C-alpha cells in the first residue's frame, strides 16, 4: 500500500505501508533530500534485515512529526524512524509501530487505511494508485533485468529454460 505523508512541509510520496515490518524506516536519500542536519540524528548501531534477507547497517534514527491527511482533516504523530542507506523505490516504510500508534486499520481490498482523528471522527487515507502502479512497474523492470543476468550464466538444458506461451509473448508489457 503506497500513500503520501507530510513531514516538515514536505509531501513524501512513495510511502510504503507494510504491516509485516517491525520498524519504521526513513531512507537515506529521502533524509538528504529533506535537508535535515545529520547532527539531529541519534546514534543507533544495530542492523535490520531487508526484504531480500540481507543485513543492513543503520545510520541512526530520528524522531519526526508525521502528518496523515484525508484532504479535509489530518492527524500528526511523532515517529522514530531508523535511517538506512539502501537502494529502494520508496522514500519511507511505515511498519507496525507507526500503524499501531496511529490506531490504523489497513484494508487491502479497499486500498485504504482508516484511523481515528484527535476529535474522534474516522479519517481515511487512500492508496495513491498511480504512484503504486509506477513503483510496481519499475520493480518488475528491475526484476526482469536480474533474471536476464541470472539466465546468462545458467545451464541452458531444457529444465532451466523458462516457458513462454505465444500469447504471453504477444502481450508482454501490457495489462490483460
Secondary structure, DSSP 8 states (H G I E B T S, - for coil): -EEEEEETTEEEEEEEE-TT-SS-EEEHHHHHHTT--GGGSB----EEE-TTS-EEEEEEEEEEEEEEE-SS-EEEEEEEEEEE----S-SEEE-HHHHHHHT-EEETTTTEEEEE-TTS-EEEEE--HHHHHHHHHHHHHHHHHHHHHHHHTS--SGGGS----HHHHHTTTS--
